[in-house]
Amino acid sequence: MGFGVWSLQLRDSSGSSPDSLLIPVVKPGTKTLQIYILIRHNKVKAVLNYSMVCLALFYMKHGLLIDMDGVIYSGETLIEGADKFIAKLLKENIPFTFMTNNSQRTRLEAVRKLHRLGIEVTEEHVYTSAMATGKFLGDQGPNGTAYVLGEGGLLTSLHENGITLVDSDPEFVVLGEGRNFTLEMVQRAVDMILAGAKFITTNRDPSPKKPGWNNLGIAATTAMIEEATGRKAFVTGKPSPVMMRSARKYLNLETAETTVIGDTMETDIQGGVQMGYKTILVLSGIARKEQLGHYAFKPDLIVSSVDQIDFPLKWW
């Protein structure tokens, strides 16, 4: 059996770019290509036919940043067709990451929730505002310190990026989602900001304004601290360029290769438009079609839910 070897840089669906070998296997006694063997890290990862290789190479230079709540699920309920949509992305090896403003959950917790809803992905498929915040603060310089009003995912990300959590004289006060911090802790944060600490908030997501909702919305807590200190918070989550850019780089994509899928004009779509990404608005969450004329910008595509998105996208 004769064969040749091509050395390629192929992205997988988590966005990494490992060195790979794509080996075409020729039918014995002929020049006809029979199959391709994909090898990564010295292990056989897949056996592909010609059409599968063409599809993988075609999609290789495009990827998706996908919001979660309102796009994949609503609260604890799967949005119809979302599981099949993600399964299609995995099958066709289209790079994607879930891009969420929720800084409270760890990536593992996000993956477990998706698993309960019938979607099988890995932690590498999740990018949170906590991760964007941790990377941003880590890039500000070594030995950073922070007083944190937040939980789980935010605390983990700050630690992973070399930020020391302190109870006095911090360089940063960082606000994320949480239900366990008290007004006394908020007052301490106010005093620290008045004493010179920089105020960072992971997002400005508003309250859903629904009875019984278990999260005030971080915008409300941010506004309280801003009013008490007279200082505006620096926002690291969507639609901030901090998160929109770092999520794209996490997938190893260029600007022209990036498409954002979301259900809110003010965060996902606005953030994508400002960064020069293509955008898809789904109407399965917050946005309402009759309200879209109020905005000075518009998405590239509007669908009722993700299961109506067909590939390849027209700008691919």
C-alpha positions, 0 to 999 in steps of 0.5 A: 500500500503506497502513501504520501504524507502532508504536514498540516495545522488543523484546528479541532473543535476546542480551538487548539491548533496541534501539529497534525499529519493528514495521510492519504492512503492510495489503493494498491496498484493504482493512483486512487486515493482511498482514505485519509488517516488523521494523526495528532500527537502521534496517535491515530485520531480519525479515518476520513473519506474524501468528502469528510476531509474537504468538509473539515478543510472548508470549515477549518478557518471559521468558528463560533462564539455561542451564548448559552442562556437564551440560545442553548437553554432557558433556565433549566430547559433545553431550547428545542433543537439546540442539542442537535445543533451542537452535535452537528458542530462536533460532527463537522469539526467546526470550532466553537466555544460557549461564551457566557457572562456567568462568572459564578459557575466553573467550566466544569459546572457549566459542562455538567449542566449541559450534560443534564440537558443532553449536550456532551461537550468538554470544559475546553468548549466553555469560555466565561467572563471569569476567564476573561477577567482573570486573563485581563488582570493577569496581563496587568502585571505580576503579583496582582491582588484583589478583593473579590465579591464573587464565587466559584468560577471567578475565584478559580480563574483569578487564582489560575492567573496569579492574582492573590485574593486579599482582605485588605489594601487590594489593587483591584476590587472585583465584582461577579455574580454571587448570593453569599456576599453581604452588605457588610462585604459590599461596604468593605469593597466601597471603602477599598475603592475610595482608598484607591483600589480599581473597580472591575466588574465581570459584566453588566447583565441586567436583572430579569425583573421576574418574581422569584428570580434567584439572581438580582443581576450584576448590573444592580450591584455594580450600580450600588457600588458606583453610586457609593464610590463615584467611580465607574466600573471597568467591565470585562465581560460581554460586550466589552472588547476584553472578553470578545477579543480574548474569546476569539483568541481562545479559539485561535481565530482571526476577526474575519473568521469569527461569528457570534451567536446570541439572544441579546442585542445589547451584549452578544450582538453589540459586542460582535458588531463592535469587534467586526465579527459576523453576528447571528441573533436568535429569538429564543431568548431576550430579543424580540423582532419588533424591537430590533428597529430601535437599535443603530446596528443589526445582526447579519442573520436572524433566526428563531432558534439555533436549529435553523442555522444552516452551514456553510454560513453565507459569509463562509 
